[in-house]
Amino acid sequence: MKRIRRIWQTLFASISLTIIFLSSTLTASAEVPYDTFSVDGFGQTIFTQPAYEPSEVLATDIYVTDESGESVYSSLKQPQDIFIDDNDEIYIADTGNNRIVHLDQDGELLREITLPDSPLNQPSGIFIDDRGDIYIADTGNKRVVRLDSEGNLIKEFGPPDSKYIDEKFVYEPINMIVDRRGFVFIVSRGTYQGVIQLDPDGEFFGFYGTNVTEVSLMDRIRNIFYTEEQLRRQVRLLPNPIRNIDIDHNGFIYTVSRDAIEQIKKINIRGENQWRDFSFGDNINLNFLRDRSTAQSDEEEGKPKTEITDVTVDKNGIVTVIDKASAIIAQFNQEGELLFFWGAPVMSGSPQVGVTKSPVALATNSENKIFILDDALNLVQVLKPTDFGRDIQTAYILTQEGKYGESEEYWKEIMGQNALFSPAYAGLARAAFSREDFDEALELYKLAGDEEGYSDSFWQIRLNWFQKNFSYFANAFIVIGVGSIIGARYRIKKRKVKKKKRISLGTWKDIQVLQNLKHAFFILKHPLDGMADIRYSKKGNYLSALIILALVIAVALTRVYFTSFTFQPIPPGSLNAGSILLVGTVIWVSWVICHYLIGTIRYGQARFLDVFVGSAYSLIPVFLLGLPLALLSNIMTLSEGSIYSFFTAVMVIWCGALFFWMVQALQNYSVGEAIVNILLSLFSMVMLWVLIFIIVGLSSETIDFIYTLYQEVTM
């Protein structure tokens, strides 16, 4: 308890320091023209200090020597790609000028590559391999060229020749990477089959990293009900093409595309995606930054929510992507966990350092600086890591390498700067877990929103407690067993039972409300007969139904507040009993009203009292199983999650079955009629809520109109 108290004291102090720190750095951070965010373990977007700050602008003063020997200004024109080699030298695919611009570390021009003997035509991609050879995606000429470090042509890679490729295949290479084996991976514009993979000799090896076909709900319905002939007439569903590609030092290949799913993929050598179902939009709340930009909405432009144009991986495995549609830059660690994302409003006028208008590509150098290529401003924005961002990257790297002790100091420093940055708690929790301080790890994992880590810590605590107290359980089991045997031998055969005095109101059997409550449990054994007795034998009234509802509400609230964090990972203090009670009451009352009205229209025989009582009695499984499940969850871990999920499903299905049998018995419906009645009742509930919403909205507008009219008259 002392340790836990110390954790909360440290947390309070850290939050206080964070508030002071943030308020004191508002002026200092005003020079950074964008906001920086992260996401905590509960999926909530949080503000952070800037992880990167503007450093400089490059490629704005390029001068080349013309034929007469004079130095002529030659700006970039619609550049499409940027690459930084191991010497931190910069290569830019200057698409509009049909050249490759080679700059030194400081952004000074070293040379321009144009291939006079075989001129480039709209080069869109650039890559430098470990040997220093230069690969250029010469899009206009439908080829990829390989040059040596001096710029001499070594090889051309034209359209792949294979019987497995359709004759109508269009080959327009826009980027490529080369792995250590010499295999070339080419991204061709509009190619839905995936990345074109060539062996070191340039022979077609196959398609790689194909995207998953997006299938909508309507498509699934068509596949069920349409005939084969109708399906053949439908437009064929194809995967979205890959937009760009990069490779890290470990050989993992990263691709980006417009897909709603798997927008960013980390692919191993076998073509398997390591970041399954990864969605850029799911990790990042785009509204935070779109509200600050002048970019039009999706409905106005008809564009996808995101338009990721490039991905790059630095030497530490930190993945950075850029979204052209919203000018958002985001960083992820090696496991795909979001570190930061930031962006800035697109302003008219002269360019501002650190603000991009149309980011199209990016790269990182050995100092982890980010170089962002803008094809509208025709320049390169350079961002450098802040101390805060550098500490977080270092802490993540040490944690992933298993150096929890070394990372702990960094996480503490980060938490001291920003106590709202919940990933710091996850890092501290891993450090505490590694030194077997499971109690502290348990609390820290909860603050971090990591239910898996919380479950693992609790498993260790439970194991240690059981090992410590095993002897007591064993002795108690032996004593109980021996006592049972002895008691069975000397059991008294006859017992005298004292007659109890009758209470003045008669036995409990004479109390109607108790009889009705007993009938609620009778329904569990005989649902159809029990529900019919509500209508024809008057085995229920409003009082008994309200008592059942009160018990169900009490159990439901207990379940919400006392279920273990392992099975209910929600932010501490976010639960609101009032809202939970209100939502549950509205749904239940709406069901009772709508079902009764639909029943009267469809010749049902149930009275309103019958529907009210039957709907209350149908919730008995919640009363029976809800509380035990909540209590058991506190001694269970995720490894026993299937047991918890099974009984939760039993509770829900049991309630649903009772509601169905209630409709069938009270309304005297057949199975088909009961199903139709339930569907109509649910539809009526939705319509009722929509109607109430409209009425409330119109009422507020009417009140405002009357008040405005009153002010005009009285002026």
C-alpha positions in Angstrom: 0.0 0.0 0.0 2.9 2.4 0.8 4.3 1.8 -2.7 1.0 2.4 -4.3 0.5 5.6 -2.3 4.0 6.7 -3.4 3.0 6.1 -7.0 -0.1 8.3 -6.7 1.9 11.0 -4.9 4.5 11.0 -7.6 1.7 11.2 -10.2 0.1 14.2 -8.5 3.5 15.9 -8.3 4.3 15.2 -11.9 1.0 16.5 -13.1 1.5 19.7 -11.1 5.0 20.1 -12.6 3.6 19.4 -16.0 1.1 22.2 -15.8 3.7 24.6 -14.6 6.1 23.4 -17.3 3.6 23.7 -20.1 2.4 27.1 -19.0 6.0 28.3 -18.8 6.9 27.0 -22.2 4.0 28.4 -24.1 6.0 31.4 -25.2 9.1 29.4 -26.0 7.1 26.9 -28.1 5.3 29.7 -29.9 8.1 29.5 -32.5 7.0 26.0 -33.5 4.2 26.7 -36.0 2.3 23.5 -35.4 0.7 21.5 -32.6 2.0 18.1 -31.6 -0.2 15.2 -30.3 0.0 11.6 -29.2 -2.5 8.9 -28.2 -2.7 7.3 -24.8 -3.4 3.7 -24.0 -7.2 4.4 -24.0 -7.1 5.8 -27.5 -7.6 9.4 -26.4 -5.7 12.2 -28.2 -3.3 14.2 -25.9 -1.3 17.3 -26.4 2.5 17.0 -26.0 5.5 19.2 -26.3 6.9 19.5 -29.8 8.9 16.4 -30.7 10.4 18.1 -33.7 11.1 21.8 -34.4 11.9 23.6 -37.6 15.5 23.7 -38.5 16.0 25.1 -42.0 14.8 25.2 -45.6 16.9 23.7 -48.3 16.9 23.5 -52.2 15.7 27.1 -52.6 18.9 28.5 -54.1 20.1 26.0 -56.7 22.4 27.4 -59.3 23.7 25.4 -62.3 26.1 26.3 -65.0 24.6 26.7 -68.5 26.2 26.1 -71.8 27.9 29.5 -71.8 29.5 28.8 -68.5 27.3 31.2 -66.5 25.7 30.4 -63.2 21.9 30.3 -63.6 19.2 29.9 -61.0 17.4 26.6 -61.4 14.7 25.9 -58.8 13.0 22.6 -58.3 9.9 21.9 -60.3 7.3 19.5 -59.0 9.8 17.2 -57.2 8.4 13.8 -56.3 11.0 12.0 -54.1 13.9 12.5 -51.8 16.6 10.1 -50.5 19.5 10.5 -48.0 22.4 8.2 -48.3 24.7 6.9 -45.5 26.9 10.0 -45.9 23.9 12.3 -45.3 24.0 13.5 -48.9 20.7 14.4 -50.3 19.2 13.2 -53.6 16.0 14.8 -55.1 14.0 13.5 -58.0 13.3 16.8 -59.7 10.5 15.5 -61.9 9.5 18.7 -63.6 13.1 19.4 -64.7 13.8 15.8 -65.7 16.9 15.5 -63.5 18.2 14.2 -60.2 19.6 16.9 -57.9 22.5 15.8 -55.6 23.1 18.0 -52.6 25.7 17.8 -49.8 24.8 17.7 -46.1 24.3 21.4 -46.0 22.1 21.5 -49.0 24.7 22.9 -51.4 24.5 21.5 -55.0 27.1 18.9 -55.8 25.8 17.9 -59.2 22.7 17.2 -61.3 22.1 13.9 -63.0 20.4 14.0 -66.4 21.9 11.1 -68.4 22.5 13.1 -71.6 22.9 9.9 -73.7 19.6 8.6 -72.5 17.7 11.5 -71.0 15.5 11.1 -68.0 11.8 11.8 -68.5 9.8 12.7 -65.4 11.9 10.8 -62.9 9.7 10.1 -59.8 11.8 8.0 -57.5 15.3 7.7 -56.2 17.2 5.1 -54.2 20.9 4.6 -53.3 22.0 1.0 -52.3 24.8 -0.1 -50.0 27.3 0.0 -52.8 26.5 3.6 -53.7 24.7 2.6 -56.9 21.9 5.0 -57.9 18.5 3.7 -58.9 16.1 6.0 -60.6 12.4 5.4 -61.4 12.3 7.0 -64.9 8.5 7.1 -65.1 8.1 8.9 -68.4 10.4 6.4 -70.1 8.7 3.4 -68.4 12.0 2.1 -66.9 14.2 1.9 -63.9 17.8 2.8 -64.5 20.8 1.7 -62.4 23.8 4.0 -62.3 27.1 3.7 -60.5 28.2 6.3 -58.0 29.7 8.5 -60.8 26.4 8.5 -62.7 27.3 6.1 -65.4 24.5 3.9 -66.7 24.9 0.2 -65.7 21.5 -1.4 -66.4 17.9 -0.6 -67.4 14.9 -2.5 -66.0 12.1 -2.3 -68.4 8.6 -3.9 -68.2 8.7 -7.3 -66.6 8.5 -10.2 -69.0 6.4 -13.1 -67.6 3.6 -15.4 -68.7 1.9 -14.6 -65.4 1.5 -10.9 -66.3 -1.4 -9.8 -68.4 -0.7 -8.3 -71.8 -2.7 -5.1 -70.8 -0.4 -4.6 -67.8 0.8 -0.9 -67.7 4.3 -0.4 -66.4 4.9 3.0 -64.9 7.6 2.8 -62.2 7.3 5.6 -59.6 9.7 4.3 -56.9 11.8 1.4 -55.9 14.1 0.0 -53.2 16.9 -2.6 -53.3 17.6 -5.1 -50.5 21.0 -6.5 -49.5 20.6 -9.5 -51.8 20.3 -7.2 -54.8 16.5 -7.9 -55.3 14.8 -4.8 -56.7 11.2 -4.0 -55.6 9.5 -1.6 -58.0 6.3 0.3 -57.3 4.3 0.9 -60.5 1.6 3.4 -60.7 -1.9 1.8 -60.6 -0.6 -1.7 -60.2 -3.1 -3.5 -58.0 -1.1 -6.8 -58.0 1.5 -5.4 -55.6 5.1 -4.5 -55.8 7.1 -5.9 -58.8 10.0 -8.0 -57.5 13.0 -8.6 -59.7 16.0 -10.8 -58.9 19.6 -9.5 -59.0 19.7 -10.3 -62.7 16.6 -8.2 -63.4 14.3 -11.2 -64.1 10.8 -11.1 -62.9 10.5 -12.9 -59.6 6.8 -12.2 -58.7 4.5 -9.7 -57.1 5.1 -8.8 -53.5 3.1 -7.4 -50.6 -0.3 -7.3 -52.4 -2.9 -5.3 -50.6 -6.1 -6.9 -49.3 -9.2 -6.3 -51.3 -11.7 -4.0 -49.5 -15.1 -5.6 -49.4 -18.1 -3.5 -48.2 -21.2 -4.8 -46.4 -23.2 -4.5 -49.6 -20.6 -6.6 -51.5 -20.9 -9.3 -48.9 -24.7 -9.3 -49.2 -24.5 -9.5 -53.0 -22.1 -12.5 -52.7 -24.8 -14.3 -50.6 -27.9 -13.6 -52.7 -26.7 -13.0 -56.2 -26.4 -15.8 -58.8 -23.1 -16.5 -60.5 -24.4 -14.7 -63.6 -25.2 -11.6 -61.7 -21.9 -11.7 -59.9 -20.1 -11.9 -63.3 -21.8 -8.7 -64.4 -20.6 -6.8 -61.3 -17.5 -4.6 -61.4 -14.6 -6.7 -60.3 -13.2 -5.7 -56.9 -9.5 -5.1 -57.0 -7.0 -4.2 -54.3 -5.8 -0.6 -54.1 -2.3 -0.1 -55.6 0.7 0.6 -53.4 1.7 4.2 -53.3 5.3 4.2 -52.0 7.9 1.9 -50.4 10.9 1.9 -48.1 13.2 -0.6 -46.4 14.9 -0.6 -43.0 18.3 -1.9 -41.9 16.8 -5.2 -40.8 15.4 -5.9 -44.2 11.7 -5.2 -43.4 9.9 -3.5 -46.2 7.3 -0.8 -45.6 4.6 0.2 -48.0 1.8 2.8 -47.9 -1.4 3.0 -49.8 -4.9 4.5 -49.8 -6.6 1.4 -48.4 -9.0 1.9 -45.5 -7.2 -1.1 -43.9 -3.4 -1.9 -43.9 -2.6 1.7 -45.0 0.9 1.2 -43.6 2.4 -2.3 -43.9 5.6 -3.7 -42.4 6.4 -6.8 -44.6 8.9 -9.5 -43.9 10.9 -11.4 -46.5 8.1 -13.8 -47.1 5.6 -11.0 -47.9 3.7 -11.3 -44.6 2.4 -8.1 -43.1 3.6 -7.6 -39.5 1.2 -4.7 -38.9 -2.2 -6.4 -39.5 -5.3 -4.2 -39.8 -3.2 -1.1 -39.3 -5.1 2.1 -40.2 -3.6 5.5 -40.2 -7.0 7.1 -39.4 -7.7 4.7 -36.6 -4.5 5.8 -34.8 -4.8 9.5 -35.5 -7.7 11.8 -34.8 -7.5 13.8 -38.1 -10.1 16.3 -36.9 -7.6 17.8 -34.4 -5.5 19.1 -37.3 -8.0 19.4 -40.1 -10.0 22.0 -38.0 -6.8 24.1 -38.1 -6.1 23.8 -41.8 -7.7 25.3 -44.9 -8.0 21.9 -46.6 -11.5 21.1 -47.7 -13.4 18.2 -46.2 -13.8 14.8 -47.8 -17.3 15.6 -48.9 -16.2 18.8 -50.7 -13.3 17.2 -52.4 -14.5 13.7 -52.8 -11.1 12.5 -51.6 -10.2 9.7 -49.2 -9.8 10.6 -45.6 -6.0 10.2 -45.9 -3.6 10.3 -48.7 -0.3 8.9 -47.4 2.4 9.6 -50.0 5.6 8.4 -48.4 7.2 6.4 -45.6 10.7 6.4 -44.2 12.5 4.5 -41.5 15.5 5.9 -39.6 18.5 4.0 -38.2 16.7 3.3 -35.0 13.7 1.7 -36.7 11.4 4.7 -36.1 8.8 4.9 -38.9 7.7 8.3 -40.2 4.8 8.8 -42.6 3.3 11.8 -44.2 -0.3 12.5 -45.2 -0.6 14.9 -48.1 -4.3 15.5 -47.7 -4.0 17.0 -44.3 -0.2 17.7 -44.1 0.1 15.5 -41.1 3.4 13.8 -40.1 3.2 10.8 -37.8 5.8 8.6 -36.2 5.6 5.0 -35.0 8.0 2.7 -33.2 9.1 -0.7 -34.5 5.9 -2.3 -33.1 3.6 0.1 -34.9 2.7 2.1 -31.7 2.1 5.8 -32.3 4.7 8.1 -30.9 3.6 11.5 -32.2 1.7 13.3 -35.0 1.7 16.9 -35.9 0.8 19.3 -38.6 0.1 23.0 -39.3 -2.5 25.1 -41.1 -1.8 25.8 -44.7 -1.3 29.5 -44.9 -1.2 31.7 -48.0 1.7 34.0 -48.7 5.4 33.3 -48.3 6.5 29.9 -47.0 7.0 29.5 -43.3 9.8 27.4 -41.9 8.4 24.0 -40.7 5.0 24.4 -42.5 4.4 22.3 -45.7 1.8 23.0 -48.3 1.9 19.9 -50.4 4.2 17.3 -48.8 5.0 14.5 -51.2 8.0 12.7 -49.8 10.3 12.6 -46.8 13.6 11.1 -45.6 15.8 11.0 -42.5 19.5 11.4 -42.0 21.9 10.0 -39.4 21.0 12.7 -36.9 17.3 11.7 -37.1 16.4 15.0 -38.8 13.4 14.8 -41.1 13.6 16.2 -44.6 10.2 16.9 -46.1 9.9 17.5 -49.8 7.1 19.9 -50.9 6.0 19.7 -54.6 4.0 22.9 -54.4 6.6 25.1 -52.7 9.4 23.3 -54.5 11.7 23.1 -51.5 12.8 20.9 -48.6 11.7 21.6 -45.0 14.1 20.3 -42.4 12.9 19.4 -38.9 15.2 18.4 -36.0 14.3 16.5 -32.9 13.7 18.4 -29.6 15.1 17.1 -26.4 11.7 15.8 -25.5 11.3 13.9 -28.7 14.9 12.6 -28.5 14.3 11.3 -25.0 11.1 9.5 -26.0 12.8 7.8 -29.0 15.7 6.7 -26.8 13.4 5.4 -24.1 11.4 3.4 -26.7 14.5 1.9 -28.3 15.9 0.9 -24.9 12.6 -0.7 -23.9 12.3 -2.7 -27.2 15.9 -3.9 -26.7 15.0 -5.2 -23.3 17.1 -2.6 -21.4 14.4 -1.7 -19.0 16.7 -0.5 -16.3 18.4 2.0 -18.6 15.1 3.1 -20.1 13.6 3.8 -16.6 15.5 7.0 -16.1 14.4 8.4 -19.5 10.8 7.5 -18.8 10.9 9.3 -15.4 12.4 12.3 -17.1 9.6 12.3 -19.7 6.9 11.9 -17.1 8.4 14.8 -15.2 8.1 16.9 -18.3 4.6 15.7 -19.3 2.7 13.6 -16.8 -0.2 13.3 -19.3 2.0 11.3 -21.7 0.7 7.8 -20.7 3.2 5.8 -22.7 5.7 6.8 -20.1 3.7 4.8 -17.5 3.9 1.8 -19.8 7.7 2.1 -20.0 7.9 2.5 -16.2 5.6 -0.5 -15.8 7.8 -2.7 -17.9 10.8 -1.6 -15.9 9.0 -2.4 -12.6 7.9 -5.8 -14.0 11.4 -6.7 -15.0 12.6 -6.2 -11.5 9.7 -8.2 -10.2 7.9 -5.3 -8.5 4.5 -6.6 -9.7 2.4 -4.4 -7.4 3.9 -1.2 -8.8 3.8 -2.6 -12.3 0.0 -3.4 -11.8 -0.8 0.3 -11.0 1.4 1.7 -13.7 -0.1 -0.6 -16.4 -3.5 0.6 -15.3 -2.5 4.2 -15.7 -1.0 3.4 -19.1 -4.2 1.7 -20.3 -2.4 -1.6 -21.0 -4.8 -4.4 -20.0 -2.4 -7.1 -21.2 0.4 -5.8 -19.0 -2.0 -5.4 -16.1 -3.2 -9.0 -16.6 0.4 -10.3 -16.6 1.3 -8.4 -13.5 -1.8 -9.7 -11.7 -1.0 -13.3 -12.8 2.4 -13.0 -11.1 0.8 -11.5 -7.9 -1.8 -14.3 -7.9 0.8 -16.9 -8.4 3.0 -15.6 -5.6 0.0 -15.3 -3.2 -1.1 -18.9 -4.0 2.4 -20.3 -3.5 2.7 -18.5 -0.2 -0.7 -19.7 1.1 -0.8 -23.2 -0.5 -0.1 -24.9 2.8 -3.1 -23.3 4.5 -5.4 -24.4 1.7 -4.0 -27.9 1.8 -4.5 -28.2 5.6 -8.0 -26.7 5.4 -9.0 -29.2 2.6 -7.7 -32.1 4.8 -9.6 -30.9 7.9 -12.8 -30.4 5.9 -12.5 -33.9 4.3 -11.9 -35.7 7.6 -14.7 -33.8 9.3 -17.1 -34.7 6.6 -16.3 -38.4 6.9 -16.7 -38.3 10.7 -19.9 -36.3 10.5 -21.4 -38.8 8.0 -20.8 -41.7 10.4 -22.4 -40.1 13.4 -25.1 -38.2 11.7 -28.3 -37.9 13.7 -31.0 -39.8 11.9 -33.9 -37.8 13.2 -34.2 -34.1 13.8 -36.8 -32.3 15.8 -38.1 -29.4 13.9 -39.7 -26.6 15.9 -42.8 -25.2 14.5 -42.6 -21.6 13.5 -45.3 -19.2 14.5 -47.4 -17.8 11.8 -47.0 -14.1 11.2 -50.0 -12.0 11.4 -50.2 -11.6 7.6 -50.1 -15.3 7.0 -47.2 -17.3 5.5 -45.0 -15.9 2.8 -47.1 -17.8 0.3 -49.9 -15.4 1.0 -47.8 -12.3 0.1 -48.5 -11.6 -3.6 -45.3 -9.7 -4.4 -43.2 -12.5 -3.1 -45.2 -15.0 -5.2 -44.6 -12.8 -8.2 -40.9 -12.6 -7.5 -40.8 -16.3 -7.2 -42.5 -16.6 -10.5 -39.7 -14.6 -12.1 -37.3 -17.5 -11.3 -39.9 -20.1 -12.4 -39.7 -18.5 -15.9 -36.0 -19.5 -16.1 -37.0 -23.2 -16.0 -40.2 -22.9 -18.0 -40.0 -19.7 -20.1 -43.0 -20.2 -22.4 -45.4 -21.4 -19.7 -44.0 -18.8 -17.2 -44.5 -15.9 -19.6 -48.0 -17.1 -20.5 -48.9 -17.1 -16.8 -48.1 -13.4 -16.6 -50.9 -12.8 -19.1 -53.5 -15.4 -18.1 -52.7 -16.2 -14.4 -51.7 -12.7 -13.4 -48.3 -13.8 -12.0 -46.8 -10.3 -12.1 -47.5 -6.7 -11.3 -45.8 -3.3 -11.5 -44.3 -3.6 -8.0 -42.6 -7.0 -8.7 -41.4 -5.7 -12.0 -39.9 -2.6 -10.5 -38.2 -4.6 -7.8 -36.6 -6.8 -10.5 -35.6 -3.7 -12.4 -34.0 -2.2 -9.3 -32.0 -5.3 -8.6 -30.9 -5.5 -12.3 -29.8 -1.9 -12.2 -27.9 -2.4 -9.0 -26.1 -5.4 -10.4 -25.4 -3.6 -13.7 -23.8 -0.7 -11.9 -21.9 -3.0 -9.7 -20.7 -4.9 -12.7 -19.5 -1.6 -14.3 -17.7 -0.4 -11.3 -16.2 -3.6 -9.9 -15.2 -5.5 -13.0 -11.5 -5.9 -13.2 -9.4 -3.5 -15.4 -8.3 -6.7 -17.3 -11.7 -7.1 -18.8 -12.8 -3.5 -18.7 -9.9 -1.3 -19.8 -11.4 2.2 -19.5 -9.8 5.4 -18.1 -10.0 5.7 -14.3 -12.7 8.1 -13.3 -14.4 8.1 -16.7 -17.4 6.1 -15.5 -20.6 8.0 -14.9 -23.4 6.1 -13.1 -26.0 8.7 -14.1 -25.3 8.4 -17.9 -25.2 4.6 -17.7 -28.5 4.5 -15.8 -30.1 7.0 -18.2 -29.1 5.2 -21.4 -30.2 1.8 -20.0 -33.5 3.2 -18.9 -34.2 5.0 -22.2 -33.5 1.8 -24.2 -35.7 -0.4 -21.9 -38.6 2.1 -21.8 -38.4 2.6 -25.5 -38.6 -1.2 -26.0 -41.7 -1.5 -23.8 -43.6 1.3 -25.5 -42.7 0.4 -29.1 -43.3 -3.3 -28.6 -46.7 -2.7 -27.0 -47.7 -0.4 -29.8 -46.5 -2.8 -32.5 -48.2 -5.7 -30.8 -51.6 -3.8 -30.8 -51.3 -3.1 -34.5 -50.3 -6.7 -35.3 -53.2 -8.3 -33.3 -51.1 -9.2 -30.3 -52.9 -10.2 -27.1 -50.5 -8.7 -24.5 -51.6 -5.8 -22.3 -49.2 -3.0 -21.4 -48.8 -4.5 -17.9 -47.9 -7.8 -19.5 -45.2 -6.2 -21.7 -43.8 -4.2 -18.8 -43.6 -7.2 -16.4 -42.3 -9.6 -19.1 -39.6 -7.2 -20.2 -38.5 -6.8 -16.6 -38.5 -10.5 -15.9 -36.4 -11.2 -19.1 -33.5 -9.4 -17.4 -33.2 -11.9 -14.6 -30.0 -13.5 -16.1 -28.3 -10.2 -15.6 -29.2 -10.3 -11.9 -28.0 -13.9 -11.5 -24.8 -13.8 -13.5 -23.7 -10.1 -13.5 -22.4 -9.9 -10.0 -20.6 -13.2 -9.9 -18.9 -12.3 -13.2 -17.8 -9.0 -11.9 -16.4 -10.5 -8.7 -14.7 -13.4 -10.6 -13.1 -11.0 -13.0 -11.0 -9.7 -10.2 -9.3 -13.1 -9.7 -8.9 -13.9 -13.4 -6.4 -13.0 -16.0 -6.6 -12.7 -19.8 -5.5 -16.3 -20.1 -8.9 -17.2 -18.5 -10.6 -14.6 -20.7 -12.4 -17.3 -22.7 -14.2 -18.4 -19.6 -15.3 -14.8 -18.8 -16.4 -14.2 -22.4 -18.3 -17.5 -22.4 -20.4 -16.7 -19.4 -20.9 -13.1 -20.5 -22.2 -14.5 -23.8 -24.5 -16.9 -22.0 -25.9 -14.0 -20.0 -26.6 -11.9 -23.1 -28.0 -14.8 -25.1 -30.2 -16.0 -22.2 -31.7 -12.5 -21.9 -32.3 -12.4 -25.7 -34.0 -15.8 -25.6 -36.2 -14.7 -22.7 -37.3 -11.6 -24.6 -38.1 -13.7 -27.7 -40.1 -16.2 -25.6 -41.9 -13.3 -23.9 -43.0 -11.9 -27.3 -44.1 -15.3 -28.5 -46.0 -16.3 -25.3 -47.6 -12.9 -24.3 -48.7 -12.0 -27.9 -49.6 -15.5 -28.8 -47.4 -15.4 -31.9 -45.8 -18.1 -34.0 -42.0 -18.1 -34.3 -42.1 -16.2 -37.6 -44.6 -13.7 -36.3 -42.4 -13.1 -33.2 -39.3 -12.4 -35.3 -41.2 -9.9 -37.4 -42.6 -8.2 -34.3 -39.2 -7.9 -32.7 -37.7 -6.4 -35.9 -40.5 -3.9 -36.2 -40.2 -3.0 -32.5 -36.5 -2.3 -32.9 -37.1 -0.2 -36.0 -39.8 1.7 -34.2 -37.3 2.4 -31.3 -34.9 4.0 -33.8 -37.6 6.0 -35.4 -38.8 7.1 -31.9 -35.3 8.4 -31.0 -35.0 10.2 -34.3 -38.4 11.8 -33.8 -37.5 12.9 -30.3 -34.2 14.3 -31.5 -36.0 16.4 -34.2 -38.6 17.6 -31.8 -36.0 18.7 -29.3 -34.0 20.4 -32.0 -37.0 22.3 -33.4 -38.2 23.2 -29.9 -34.9 24.9 -29.1 -35.0 26.7 -32.4 -38.6 27.8 -31.7 -37.7 29.1 -28.2 -34.8 31.0 -29.7 -37.1 32.5 -32.4 -39.7 33.5 -29.8 -37.1 35.1 -27.5 -35.5 37.0 -30.5 -39.0 38.2 -31.5 -39.7 39.3 -28.0 -36.5 41.3 -27.9 -37.3 43.0 -31.2 -40.8 44.0 -30.0 -39.7 45.3 -26.6 -36.8 47.4 -28.0 
